[in-house]
Amino acid sequence: MVTNTHCFGNHLPQPYFHFQRENDILLIDIVPFHFHTLSLQTSSFYFSRANKQILKHAMKSIFQRKPPILSPRHEFHSQCSSINPQVVCNSSSTREEFMIKILDRRWTLTNPDTKVHQIKVSTLQTQPTSGLLGNVTFSNNSNPSLGENLMEWNNDQSSFYIVRDDLLHPLVNGNKARKLDALLPLVEDHLGTDVVTCGGCQSAHAAAVAVSCAERGINAHLLLRGEQPQILTGYNLISMLYGNVTYVPRSLYANRQKMLTSHAHSISTTVVCLDDLLEASFTNHKSTKSNSQPLNSKKMVIINEGAGDAIALPGVIRLVEYLSRDYVFGKNQRMKIVVDAGTGTTAVGLGIGALCLGLPWEVTAVMLADTIEGYKKKEEHLISELCRCFGLPIMHKGLVHWVQRQHPRKFGNVLKGEIEACQKMAKETGVLVDPIYTLAAWELASQLSQQEKKGGAKVVMLHTGGTLGMFGLAQRYKSYF
């Protein structure tokens, strides 16, 4: 007896079709699963690795199965009533085709898994104390009930879940790791030898690119805004240790695209942009690494500031697929996902992932570095770029609910009391947040958890990492420390 098992990829849920040849008879056992609607196109892709005879019998078995596997229960739009995002495609199978092309590729991260903790929020029955969140205390459940138990649990006490992407890697974590998840394998597949990117002196993105490229034998060139500090700390120190750092005057940095292009051409005669690689990855479907690297040749790939391009979206969508698995959050529980927004790319990726998987999830992003008009324009651009590469006509509106920060300020500034608030959360929960980015998401998640108490949606905060930036803040705001 010969057994041949065809699973649904390394990064999708684990249903599979099990084939056995016994006395020249093909036996097919279809293990039940819940990965939304299964279309002929979806099945055809995964069975293309088998011979034609197996494919023929398998397709016949799928559509004769009682009860049928096909189910129309998931419509191709989000069920969130507050923002009602819509994506209109030209066929019912487009969702599956899109997810296949997104998820069936090489990744930087071995798997999309991440830890999920539960933060319980308690309000003290005393006079409000001074400082941010002064009359609120927090506690951390590092092993909360998920999966089926999540649906049964009622919000008797205010709480929110926190996706601990800050624990993915000692130096490359949070949304930086997710953005690079699909990006770096494409650079390798297209024989990129060097990359160039940019950011501020304490850019977590620049440091993440430097470390990740060093791990893969790729040269990282980092253009950092401003002057070199007297003492290198935090992400600035990591960037110097792992990459090739050039400090750029603010006047030149203002035109980032020109600056990056000029620097790239000063190093290599062959320069490519990430959008071209993304489009090629969809055209070729699944990337495979080539071994034909010309000797002593350089190929420079430009990565924009913050990796705020469509190429960063697949890694975030992969995270959504993981979180929607039955043993994590599942696909039926109403969720309010909260994330801080720098470039806004992560929020858009979360929205696209929730939409394409038919999840009743609402994505709320706290705006930190732009106006609501700027973020909506960014959202439209990212979706358009992804759809152009995929060859899809799409209408879109409102995938992300963009909101102001509780205490607005110029991007990069820290207000009095915020360092103390971060210290309070670290002592009470063991979770470190920073006042520039993740504190904003924590504040909103805390607020929503109290609003959604007893029967409302579950609130989930995505920790986007970046906590090494606290070293730089300690230099800049000495009196706050």
N, C-alpha and C positions, 0 to 999 in steps of 0.2 A: 504494500500500500504506500502510495506517495502522497504526502500532504503539502499543500501549497497555500499559504495564508497571505492575503493581500490586505494590509491595514491602510487606514485613511491618513497616511503621512505621519511624520514624527511630531507634528505640531497641532494636529486636530484632535478631537475627542477619539476614543478608542474603539468605536464600533468597527466591525470588519466582516468580510465575507470569507468563509472557510471552505476550501475545496478539498475533496478527497477523491482520488482515483482508486477504485476497487473493482477488480475484474472488468476493466475497461468501461466501467460505468462512472459517470461524473456525479458526485454527490455535493450539493451546495447547502451550507448551513448559514443563514443570515442572522447574525447576532443583533438583537434590538438596539436601537440607539435613538437619540433625540436631537440630532444635528439639523433641525429645521426641515425644510422641504428637500427631498432628494430628487434630483431631476435626471433625465437620461444623460444630459451633458455631464453632470457631476460624475455619475457612475462610469460613463464612457472613459473619462480621463483616468480614473484610478484603475480601470480594467485594461487600459491600453498596454500595460506591461505584460499582460497575459497573452496567450495565443488567441487567434481569432475564434477558434471553436469554443474555448472557455468563455470568451466575451459574449458570444451568441447565446449560449445557455444561461449565462449569468443574467443577462438582460431579460430573458424570458422569465426566469425565476423571480426576478424582482417585481415585475408587473403582474404576475399570477399569484403572488404571495397573499394569503388570507390571514389576518387582515392586511390590506395593502400598506406598504411603507409610506407611500406618498401621502402627505397631509397638508391641507391648505390653511392650517390654523395660524401660521405666522404670515402676516401681510408684510409687504416690502415698504414699511415705514415705521418710524418710532411710535410707540403708544403714549408718549409723554404729551399730555394735553396742554401744558402751559406754553410750550413753544412750537409744538406741532411741526417738526421738520418734515420735509418731503423730498423724496428723490424719485423721479419718474423714469423708468427704463423701458426699453423696447421689447422685453420679453420676461416672462416669469422666472426663467432660468438664469437671468443676469446676476442675481445675488450670489448663487453658488459659483458661477464662473469667475466672478470677481474675487470671492474669497479664496478660490483655488489658486488663482494667479498671485494673490497677495501672500498666501501662506506657504506655498510650495516652492521654497527657495532655500539657499544656504543662509545661515544666520551667524551673527557674532556670538550670541548667548547660546549655550548648549541647549537650554530649554527655557520656556517663558515663565517658569514658576517664580513665585514671590511670596513672602510672608504677609499674613494679614493679622493685625492686632485690633482689639476693640478698646476704645477710649471711653470710659464712663465719666459723665459730666455731672457734678453735684454743685448745687447752689447753697451757699451758707445762709442760714436764717439769722443773719446779723446785719449790722449796718455796713454798707459797702465800704471796703477799704480803698486806699489810694492805689493807683496803678492800673494797668490794663488787666481785665478779668480778675480784679482783686477779690470779688466775693464768690468766685467759682474755683472749685478744686477738681483735679483730674486723677484718675487711676487707670492703669493699663492691664487689660487681660490679654496676655500674649498667646493664649491658646483658646480662642473663642469657638463657639459652636457655629459651624458653617453648613453648607449643603442643605439637606432637608430640615435640619434643626433651625436654620435661619428663618424659614417660612413660619415655623411654629412659634418662634420667640416674639413676644410683644414688648414694645418699648415701655416697660414699667418705669425704667429709669432712663433719663436722657443719655444717649451714647452715640458714637459714630465709629465706623470702621476706618482703619488707616492701612493703606497698601504700602508696605515697607520696602519700596523700591530703593530707599536710601541704603539698604543692606545688600544690594546686588553685588557690589565689588568694593574693595577698600578705597579706591580712588575714582573709579568710573561707575557712577550709580545714578539713581533717579531717572528722570526723563532723558538725561544725556546718554545713558546706556541704551535706552529704548530707541532713541533716534539713530544711534550708530548700529543698531542690531542688523538692519538690512543694508546699511550704507557701505560698511567696510568690506563685506564679501563682494559687493559689486566692484569696488575699487580693485580688489585682488583679481577678480575674474577678467577685468579689462586691463590687467597687467600694469596697474598704476604703481609707480615706484615712490612717488612723493605726493603729499597733499599740502595745501596751504589753506589756512583759515584765519579768523580774526576774532578779537573780543577785547574786553577791558583787562586791566592788569590782574584782577581776581576772577577771570572768566573760568567758570567750571566747565564750560563747553570746550575751550581751548585746551585745558588740562586733560579732559577726557579724550580728546582727539590725539593728543601727544602720547598718552599712556597706551591707548588701544593700538595706535600705529606701531609704537615700539614693540609691542607684544607680537606683531605680525611682520616685523622687518620692513616697515614702510617709514620713510622719512617724513616727519611732520614739521612744517614751517608755520610759525605762529606770529601773527602781526598783532601786537598788543598796543592799545591806545594809551598815549601819554608817555611819561618819563619813567625810567627805571627807579623803583623805590630804593632807599638806602639799605633797607633790610628786606630780603625776600621771605615771604611767609605764605602759607595757605596755597591756593591754586597757582599763584604767581611762582612760588618755589617749585611746585610740581611741574609746571610748564617748562621752566628752565632746566630741570633735571632730565626730562624725557624728550623735549623737543628743541627746535632751533628757533630761538626767540629774537624778534626784531621789534624794538619800540618805535612807534610811528607817531609823529606830531598830530595833534587833534585836527589841524587844518587839512591834512592829507587823509586822515581817517574818515572825515565827513563824507567823502566819496568812496564808499567801501568797494563797490564793484570795480572801479578803475584801479584802486589800490591793489586789490587781490590779483586782478588780471596782469597788471604791470609786474608785480613781484613774481608771479608764476612764469611769465615769459623771460624774466631775467635768469631763471634757473633751468628751464627746459624749453625746447622748441615745440614739444608736443604737449598741448594743454587742452583739457576737456572739462566740461561742466557736469555736475551731477544730474541735471535734468536729462541730458543725453544718455547717461548710463541707465537711468530709470526707464526711459522709453525703450532702450535696447533690451532691458531685462524682461519687459512685458512682451516685446516682439519675439524674443527667443524663448519665452515662457520660463524655463528654469535654468538658472545660471549654472554653468560648470566651469571649473577653473582650468585655464589653459596652462600647458607646460612649456610653450614655445616663447620664452622670454629672450629677446635679443640681448646680447652681451653689451655692457657699458651704455645702455640706453636709459633715458629718463622719460617718464610720462607723468606729468603733473595733473592732479585733479583738484579743482577748486571747490571748497566747501564753504558755503556762505555763513555769515555770523549766526551762531546759535543753531546751525544745521536747520534753519527754518525753511526747508524746501519740501516738496512732495516726497522726496526719497526718504524723509524721516517718518512718514506716515505708516508704512507697513509694520515697523517695530511696535508702534503704539497699538495698531489694530490687532497685532498678535497678542498683546497684553489683554485686550478686551476679550478676545476669544478664550484665553485662559481663565479670566475672572468669571466668564459666563458658564463655565463647566459646572456640572451638577454638584460636584463636591466642594465648590467654592461658593459663588453667589447664585448660580443657576440662571435660568432664562426667564423666569416668570415673576420674580420679586421686583416690585417697583424700587428703583434706586435713584438717589440724587448724588451724582459724582461731582466732587469739588476739586478743582485744581487751580494753582496759581498760573498766571499767564505772562510770560516774558514776550516771546515772539508769537505765542498763541498756537503754535504748531501742535503741541501735545493735546490741547483741548479739541482741536479739529479732528485729530486722529481718533480720540475717544468717541467723538460724535459720529464719525463715519463708521467705526467699528460697531457701535450700538445700533446704528441704523441698518447696516447690512446684515446683522445677526437678528434683527427684529426684536431687540430688547426694549423693555419698558424702562429705559434709563434716561434720565435728564442730566445733561452735562452743563455744569455752571463753572465759568472761569472768572477768576478775580483779575481784573485788568490792572497791570502794573506799569507798563511802559508805553502805552499808546492810548488814543481815544477810542470810543466805541466804533466810530466810523472807520478808523484804521484797522481795528480787529475784524470787523465785518468784511472789509475789503480783502484782508489777508485770508480769511476763511474762504471767500469766494475764489480767490486765486489758487489756493491749495487744492480745492476740490476740482476746479477746472483743469489744473495741471495733471492731477491724477487721472481724471476722466479722459483727457486728451491722450495720455500714454496708453490707457486701456482701450481707447476707441469707443467710448460710450457717450451718447447724447444724454445729458442730465440737467434737470432743473433742480435747483436747491434753494432752500431758505431756512435760516434759523436752526442749524444743527447744534449750535452752542448758545447758551444763555450768558451773555457777557454782562458782568456787574462791576460796579465801582468798589474799590477797597473801603473798608469801614472807616479808615482814617486816610484819605487821599493825600498824596504828597508827590513831589518831583521824584522820578525814578532814581533809586539808589540811596535816597535819604533815609535816615533812621530817626524816629521820634523818641522823645524822652519816655522812658518806662518800657520800651519794647525789648531791650536787652534783659531787663529784669523779668519780663513775661516769658522770654525764651528760657531763662534760667529756672523759673518756677516750673515750667512744663518738663524740663529735663529732670529736675529733682523728683517730681511727682510720678512721672511715667517712664523715664529712661529714654524718651524720644527727644532728639535734638532738632529744633527747627531754627531757621535764621530769620531775622527781621525784614530782609529784603523780599524774600519769596514765600517760603512755606508758612511763616507766621500768618500771612494774609489768608491762606487756605484754611489753616487751623481755626482762626477766628470765625470764619464763615461756617465751617463744619460744626463748630460748637453751637452757633446760633441756630442753624437748621435742625440740629439734633433735638433742641428744646421745642422747636416748632412742630416737628414730626413725631413728638412723643405720643405713645399709645395709638398704634394702628396706622401711622403714616408710612411714608416711604423710608427705607433704610438709607442713611447718609454714609457716604464713603469718601474719604479724602485720599488722594494720590500724593504720597510724599515724593517730591521731585528731586530730593537730594540737595546738593550744594552747600552742605553745612561747613565745609572747610573754609568757606568765605568768611566765617566768623573771625579767623585769624587776621584777615585784612581789615575787618571792621574794628578789631581791637587796637590796631595802629591808628586808624582814622578817627575813631571816637574814644579816645583814651579816658575821658572823664566819665563815660557811660560804663566803663569796666572797673 
